[in-house]
């Protein structure tokens, strides 16, 4: 959900910058491995700025093309959202959607990455499908947790896993604040401030004394996808494909002797 009249650049473009060079190539290259460190850590400011500038046009085109596809089919990104990030399954779905994006936007040369396409569809799904915020259900009905990455070394998974958990916990508690993150322009102080507004919720979502490294650029992508799934569940109810599985019934008491 980008600000009206401002250039659309989403955080997933930034995440793509941290991937190996193969990740930035057009499709046909091997599936990239996940980044070994979170973006914004260990990367010089000039290098980050240059990389962001190099991907700005591609990111803008990808969002516009994804919004075109979503405008014709509101669930076009669902199969992609069901795959683990950085997986072969994600790449397969992204390749399929890239073809649809090219046809819809009439841009046969459009090229992108799986992470950028996923981010584009997540934000477009919220902006196009839920321009008006969805009211929470009473009693509360939760969405299934976001799919976690399964590829990568233990250090990478340990870094990124807690942010998925935070997003799953914070989004249903503060959907308006999650939406406020998407209403900012990516990579701006306003975006960082919007994420920081969720700090009290983050604190409530983790055990006391926990230390977390939060990158607002990556959190934006997660909030977009989580907010879409949560909104669909609030609209469609327990039959939604994104609805959390019902809690297991308590074990019956053992028979008395």
C-alpha positions as CSV (number, residue, x, y, z in Angstrom):
1,X,0.0,0.0,0.0
2,X,2.1,2.9,-1.3
3,X,1.5,6.5,-0.7
4,X,-0.5,8.1,-3.5
5,X,1.6,10.0,-6.0
6,X,4.9,8.8,-4.7
7,X,7.2,6.3,-6.5
8,X,6.5,2.8,-5.4
9,X,9.6,1.0,-4.2
10,X,9.0,-1.9,-1.8
11,X,11.2,-3.4,0.8
12,X,11.6,-6.7,-1.0
13,X,13.7,-4.9,-3.5
14,X,16.0,-4.1,-0.6
15,X,16.0,-7.7,0.6
16,X,16.9,-8.8,-2.9
17,X,20.0,-6.6,-2.7
18,X,21.4,-8.8,0.0
19,X,21.2,-11.9,-2.2
20,X,24.1,-13.3,-4.2
21,X,24.6,-12.0,-7.7
22,X,22.7,-14.9,-9.2
23,X,19.6,-13.7,-7.4
24,X,19.5,-10.5,-9.4
25,X,19.7,-12.3,-12.7
26,X,16.7,-13.0,-14.9
27,X,15.0,-16.4,-14.5
28,X,16.8,-19.3,-15.9
29,X,19.6,-19.1,-13.3
30,X,19.9,-21.5,-10.4
31,X,17.7,-20.8,-7.4
32,X,19.6,-18.4,-5.2
33,X,20.5,-19.3,-1.7
34,X,19.2,-17.1,1.2
35,X,21.3,-14.2,2.4
36,X,23.7,-15.0,5.1
37,X,23.1,-11.7,6.9
38,X,20.1,-9.4,7.1
39,X,20.1,-6.4,4.8
40,X,21.5,-3.2,6.4
41,X,24.1,-5.1,8.5
42,X,27.6,-5.2,7.2
43,X,26.8,-3.2,4.0
44,X,28.3,0.2,3.4
45,X,25.9,3.1,3.0
46,X,27.2,4.0,-0.5
47,X,26.9,0.4,-1.7
48,X,23.4,0.1,-0.4
49,X,22.4,3.4,-2.0
50,X,23.8,2.4,-5.3
51,X,22.2,-1.0,-5.2
52,X,18.8,0.5,-4.3
53,X,19.1,3.0,-7.2
54,X,19.9,0.2,-9.6
55,X,16.7,-1.8,-8.6
56,X,14.3,1.1,-8.2
57,X,12.9,1.0,-11.7
58,X,12.5,-2.8,-11.7
59,X,10.7,-2.7,-8.3
60,X,8.3,-0.1,-9.5
61,X,7.5,-2.0,-12.6
62,X,7.0,-5.2,-10.7
63,X,4.5,-3.6,-8.3
64,X,2.5,-2.1,-11.1
65,X,2.5,-5.5,-13.0
66,X,1.5,-7.4,-9.8
67,X,-1.3,-4.9,-9.1
68,X,-2.5,-5.4,-12.7
69,X,-2.7,-9.2,-12.1
70,X,-4.3,-8.9,-8.7
71,X,-6.9,-6.5,-10.1
72,X,-8.0,-9.3,-12.4
73,X,-7.7,-12.1,-10.0
74,X,-7.6,-11.3,-6.3
75,X,-6.1,-14.6,-5.3
76,X,-3.4,-14.7,-8.0
77,X,-0.6,-14.6,-5.4
78,X,-2.0,-17.2,-3.0
79,X,-0.1,-20.2,-4.4
80,X,3.1,-18.2,-4.1
81,X,2.3,-17.2,-0.5
82,X,1.9,-20.9,0.4
83,X,5.5,-21.6,-0.5
84,X,8.5,-21.2,1.9
85,X,10.6,-18.1,1.0
86,X,13.8,-18.8,-0.9
87,X,12.6,-22.3,-1.9
88,X,12.4,-24.0,-5.3
89,X,8.6,-24.0,-4.9
90,X,8.6,-20.2,-4.4
91,X,10.7,-19.8,-7.5
92,X,8.4,-22.0,-9.6
93,X,5.4,-19.9,-8.6
94,X,7.3,-16.7,-9.2
95,X,8.2,-17.8,-12.7
96,X,4.5,-18.6,-13.4
97,X,3.4,-15.2,-12.1
98,X,6.1,-13.4,-14.0
99,X,4.6,-14.6,-17.2
100,X,1.2,-13.3,-16.1
101,X,2.7,-10.0,-15.1
102,X,4.3,-9.6,-18.5
103,X,1.0,-10.2,-20.3
104,X,-1.1,-8.0,-18.0
105,X,1.3,-5.1,-18.1
106,X,2.2,-5.6,-21.8
107,X,5.8,-5.6,-20.9
108,X,7.3,-8.8,-22.5
109,X,10.8,-7.9,-21.3
110,X,9.9,-7.5,-17.6
111,X,12.4,-9.3,-15.4
112,X,12.4,-9.7,-11.6
113,X,13.4,-12.0,-8.8
114,X,11.3,-14.4,-6.7
115,X,11.7,-12.2,-3.6
116,X,10.7,-9.1,-5.5
117,X,7.7,-10.7,-7.1
118,X,6.5,-12.1,-3.7
119,X,6.8,-8.6,-2.2
120,X,5.0,-7.0,-5.1
121,X,2.1,-9.4,-4.9
122,X,1.8,-9.2,-1.1
123,X,1.5,-5.4,-1.1
124,X,-0.7,-5.4,-4.2
125,X,-3.0,-8.0,-2.6
126,X,-3.5,-5.6,0.4
127,X,-3.8,-2.4,-1.6
128,X,-6.1,-3.7,-4.3
129,X,-8.1,-6.3,-2.3
130,X,-8.4,-4.5,1.0
131,X,-8.3,-0.8,0.3
132,X,-10.7,-0.5,3.2
133,X,-9.4,-2.1,6.4
134,X,-11.1,-5.4,7.3
135,X,-12.8,-5.4,10.7
136,X,-11.7,-8.2,13.1
137,X,-14.2,-10.9,13.8
138,X,-15.8,-11.5,17.2
139,X,-14.9,-13.9,18.6
140,X,-11.3,-13.5,17.2
141,X,-10.3,-15.7,14.3
142,X,-6.6,-16.1,13.6
143,X,-4.8,-16.6,10.3
144,X,-2.4,-19.5,10.0
145,X,1.3,-18.5,10.6
146,X,3.4,-17.2,7.8
147,X,5.4,-19.9,6.0
148,X,8.9,-19.8,7.3
149,X,12.1,-20.2,5.1
150,X,13.4,-23.7,5.2
151,X,16.5,-23.3,3.0
152,X,19.7,-21.8,4.3
153,X,22.1,-22.3,7.1
154,X,21.2,-22.3,10.8
155,X,22.5,-18.8,11.4
156,X,20.3,-17.3,8.7
157,X,17.2,-19.2,9.8
158,X,17.9,-18.2,13.4
159,X,18.1,-14.5,12.4
160,X,14.9,-14.4,10.3
161,X,12.7,-16.8,12.1
162,X,11.9,-14.6,15.1
163,X,10.8,-11.8,12.8
164,X,8.2,-14.1,11.2
165,X,7.0,-14.9,14.7
166,X,6.8,-11.3,15.7
167,X,4.8,-10.5,12.5
168,X,2.4,-13.3,13.2
169,X,1.8,-12.1,16.7
170,X,1.7,-8.4,16.1
171,X,-0.4,-8.2,13.0
172,X,-3.7,-9.5,14.5
173,X,-3.1,-7.4,17.6
174,X,-2.5,-4.2,15.7
175,X,-3.7,-4.5,12.1
176,X,-4.0,-0.7,11.8
177,X,-0.4,-0.2,12.7
178,X,0.7,-2.9,10.3
179,X,-1.3,-1.1,7.6
180,X,0.4,2.1,8.6
181,X,3.8,0.6,7.8
182,X,2.6,-0.2,4.3
183,X,1.2,3.4,3.9
184,X,4.8,4.8,4.1
185,X,7.3,4.9,1.3
186,X,9.9,2.1,1.7
187,X,13.3,2.9,2.9
188,X,12.3,6.2,4.5
189,X,12.5,7.5,8.1
190,X,8.7,7.4,8.1
191,X,8.7,3.7,7.4
192,X,11.2,3.1,10.3
193,X,9.0,5.2,12.6
194,X,5.9,3.2,11.6
195,X,7.7,0.0,12.5
196,X,8.9,1.5,15.7
197,X,5.3,2.3,16.7
198,X,4.8,-1.5,17.0
199,X,7.6,-1.9,19.6
200,X,5.2,-2.2,22.6
201,X,3.4,-4.9,20.7
202,X,6.7,-6.6,19.8
203,X,7.7,-6.6,23.5
204,X,4.4,-8.2,24.5
205,X,4.9,-10.9,21.8
206,X,8.3,-12.2,23.1
207,X,9.5,-13.6,26.4
208,X,10.8,-11.0,28.9
209,X,14.5,-10.2,28.3
210,X,14.6,-11.4,24.7
211,X,16.8,-9.6,22.3
212,X,15.8,-9.3,18.7
213,X,17.3,-7.7,15.6
214,X,14.6,-6.1,13.6
215,X,15.1,-4.8,10.1
216,X,12.2,-2.7,9.0
217,X,12.7,-3.4,5.3
218,X,12.2,-7.1,5.8
219,X,9.4,-6.6,8.3
220,X,7.5,-4.6,5.7
221,X,7.4,-7.6,3.4
222,X,6.2,-9.8,6.2
223,X,3.6,-7.4,7.4
224,X,2.1,-7.1,3.8
225,X,1.7,-10.9,3.5
226,X,0.5,-11.4,7.1
227,X,-2.0,-8.5,6.8
228,X,-3.4,-9.9,3.5
229,X,-3.9,-13.4,5.0
230,X,-5.4,-12.0,8.2
231,X,-7.8,-9.8,6.2
232,X,-8.9,-12.7,4.1
233,X,-9.7,-14.7,7.2
234,X,-11.7,-11.9,8.8
235,X,-13.7,-11.5,5.6
236,X,-14.2,-15.2,4.7
237,X,-14.3,-16.8,8.2
238,X,-13.1,-20.2,9.2
239,X,-13.5,-21.7,5.7
240,X,-10.7,-19.4,4.4
241,X,-7.6,-21.3,3.2
242,X,-5.6,-19.0,5.4
243,X,-7.6,-19.6,8.6
244,X,-5.6,-21.2,11.5
245,X,-6.4,-24.8,12.3
246,X,-8.9,-25.1,15.1
247,X,-7.4,-25.8,18.5
248,X,-7.3,-29.4,19.4
249,X,-10.0,-30.5,21.7
250,X,-8.8,-31.2,25.3
251,X,-8.2,-34.8,26.1
252,X,-11.1,-36.5,27.7
253,X,-10.8,-37.3,31.3
254,X,-9.7,-40.8,32.1
255,X,-12.5,-43.1,33.3
256,X,-12.8,-43.4,37.0
257,X,-12.1,-46.7,38.6
